[in-house]
Amino acid sequence: APLMRLGGRDSQAQAIPEARLRGMKKALEALDGKDIDVRLVEIVIDETVACAVVELPATVPCAFKFPHVALGTKPGVPPERAAALLEQVKSGKAGPNVTSITLPTPRPLTGTLVLA
């Protein structure tokens, strides 16, 4: 099973210049189906979503300011909500119902990169 699903469009991806998006797409297509190593560095949870902040290899482009994996969402909540939550946490504007756990030692993970 894939570790991460890369795809979709949201407000962050729409802010990326078209030429850069084409370059990112080409790089991701070259990696499609290949195993990659990531490092899990933080878990962030609120009442609607749980996500894991990851460090990606330099060869893996990411449209998000904070690369992450959405671990789960409340029914009806899109996984893209994770990016908004991380923006709030990293800017110090997270609400009181947000839990952020920075791992004392990053956890290495290997997974298959799958384009959606």
Disulfide bonds with the S-S distance in Angstrom:
none
